[in-house]
Amino acid sequence: MALTTFLNAKALAIATESSDNVVRSMWDRLSPLPGGKLVFSRLIGRMAPYSGSMRANVEELREGYSRLTLTDRHAVRNHLASIHAVALANLVELTGNIAALYTLPDDARLIAAGIALDYTKKARGTITGECHCPLIDSSTKQEYEIRVVLKDEGGDVVAEGTLRTLVGPKQRA
């Protein structure tokens, strides 16, 4: 247990204090390897434990784009036998943040400032989150709107969300 806590703290420190873009570096190194996308997804879950609890998988990541999947399982369901609205909100936030984090310049960081969601259909089966985010080319303090669409296996939209994301320079010690 103490080792897990240490690793979580260490991963978070590296991500926030590193001089390079850790998300981009980790993805670029791990994704081509067998099982690398899964390892990356679990490392992201260690850096953001609440988001990690739903065990979403990062399937594709590049500048301005991300695609994640969430497997329908008991732990993310509600009393209506569909994926809980909060799990969908979490997937929207994670999908948008991963796209933005990958896109950030090395000297920038971000924080979520707000989220707006529209649920359009009960979510059942594997849900895919997709985000096309604006290209962020500066660490100048600025707010961005990042749109995310969640679809079921049939391609039907189950939820749409917009993140208000604040970008600014990394803090230096």
C-alpha positions in Angstrom: 0.0 0.0 0.0 2.8 2.5 0.9 4.5 1.7 -2.4 1.3 2.4 -4.4 1.0 5.8 -2.6 4.6 6.6 -3.3 4.3 5.7 -7.0 1.1 7.8 -7.3 2.8 10.8 -5.7 6.0 10.3 -7.8 4.0 10.0 -11.1 2.0 13.2 -10.3 5.2 15.1 -9.4 6.9 14.0 -12.6 3.9 15.1 -14.7 3.5 18.5 -13.1 7.2 19.4 -12.5 8.8 17.9 -15.6 10.3 20.3 -18.2 8.8 18.3 -21.1 5.3 17.1 -21.9 5.2 13.8 -19.9 1.9 12.6 -21.4 3.2 13.0 -24.9 6.5 11.4 -24.0 4.9 8.4 -22.3 2.4 7.8 -25.1 5.0 8.2 -27.9 7.3 5.7 -26.1 4.7 3.1 -24.9 1.9 3.1 -27.6 4.0 1.3 -30.3 4.9 -1.5 -27.9 2.8 -4.7 -27.4 0.5 -3.9 -24.5 1.9 -0.3 -24.4 -1.5 1.4 -24.8 -2.9 -0.5 -21.8 0.2 0.3 -19.7 -0.2 4.0 -20.7 -3.9 3.9 -19.7 -3.1 2.5 -16.3 -0.3 5.0 -15.7 -2.8 7.8 -16.5 -5.1 6.1 -14.0 -2.3 6.3 -11.3 -1.8 10.0 -12.0 -5.6 10.6 -11.7 -6.8 7.9 -9.4 -10.5 8.8 -9.6 -10.5 8.7 -13.4 -8.4 5.6 -13.2 -11.1 3.8 -11.2 -13.3 3.4 -14.3 -10.4 1.8 -16.2 -10.9 3.5 -19.6 -8.4 2.7 -22.3 -6.6 5.2 -24.5 -6.9 3.8 -28.0 -5.5 6.7 -30.0 -3.8 9.9 -29.2 -2.1 12.6 -31.3 -1.9 16.3 -31.4 -5.5 17.7 -31.2 -7.2 14.3 -31.0 -8.0 11.4 -28.6 -10.1 8.3 -28.6 -10.8 6.3 -25.5 -13.0 3.4 -24.7 -15.0 2.4 -21.6 -16.1 -1.2 -21.2 -19.6 -1.6 -19.8 -19.2 -3.5 -16.5 -21.0 -3.7 -13.1 -18.7 -1.1 -11.4 -19.7 1.7 -13.8 -23.5 0.9 -14.0 -26.5 2.5 -12.4 -29.8 1.1 -11.2 -31.2 1.2 -14.7 -28.6 -1.3 -16.0 -26.8 1.4 -18.1 -23.6 3.2 -17.6 -23.9 5.8 -14.8 -24.1 9.5 -15.8 -21.1 10.3 -13.6 -19.0 7.6 -15.3 -19.9 9.2 -18.7 -19.0 12.6 -17.3 -15.7 11.2 -16.1 -15.1 9.7 -19.6 -15.8 13.1 -21.2 -13.4 14.8 -18.9 -10.6 12.2 -19.3 -11.0 12.1 -23.1 -10.8 15.9 -23.5 -8.0 16.3 -21.0 -5.8 13.6 -22.6 -6.2 15.3 -26.0 -5.4 18.7 -24.5 -2.5 17.4 -22.4 -0.9 15.7 -25.4 -1.2 18.9 -27.4 0.2 21.2 -24.7 3.6 22.9 -25.2 6.3 21.6 -22.8 6.1 24.7 -20.6 2.3 24.6 -20.1 -0.2 23.0 -17.8 -4.0 22.8 -17.6 -6.9 22.5 -15.2 -10.6 21.9 -15.8 -12.7 25.0 -15.1 -16.1 23.6 -15.9 -18.0 21.0 -17.8 -21.4 21.0 -19.6 -23.0 17.7 -20.5 -26.0 16.5 -22.5 -27.1 12.9 -22.2 -29.0 11.8 -25.3 -29.4 8.0 -24.8 -28.9 5.3 -22.2 -25.3 4.1 -22.5 -24.9 0.4 -22.8 -22.0 -1.7 -24.1 -18.6 -0.3 -24.9 -18.6 3.5 -25.1 -16.1 5.4 -27.2 -15.1 8.9 -26.4 -13.7 11.0 -29.1 -12.2 14.5 -28.9 -10.9 16.9 -31.5 -9.4 19.7 -29.5 -7.9 23.1 -30.5 -4.2 23.1 -31.1 -2.6 24.8 -28.0 0.7 26.4 -29.1 1.4 28.7 -26.1 1.5 28.5 -22.3 0.0 32.0 -22.2 -2.9 32.0 -19.7 -6.0 31.3 -21.8 -9.3 29.4 -21.6 -10.3 26.8 -24.3 -13.5 25.0 -25.0 -12.9 21.3 -25.7 -15.8 19.2 -27.2 -16.1 15.5 -26.6 -18.6 13.1 -28.1 -19.5 9.7 -26.6 -20.9 6.9 -28.8 -22.1 3.4 -28.2 -21.1 0.4 -30.3 -23.8 1.1 -32.9 -22.4 4.6 -33.4 -25.3 6.4 -31.7 -24.4 9.4 -29.6 -25.1 8.8 -25.9 -23.6 12.0 -24.5 -21.9 15.2 -25.6 -19.8 17.4 -23.4 -17.8 20.6 -23.4 -14.9 21.2 -21.1 -13.8 24.7 -20.2 -10.1 24.2 -19.8 -7.6 26.8 -18.4 -4.1 26.6 -19.8 -1.2 28.5 -18.3 2.5 28.3 -17.7 3.9 25.5 -15.4 4.9 26.7 -12.0 8.6 26.7 -11.3 10.0 26.1 -7.8 
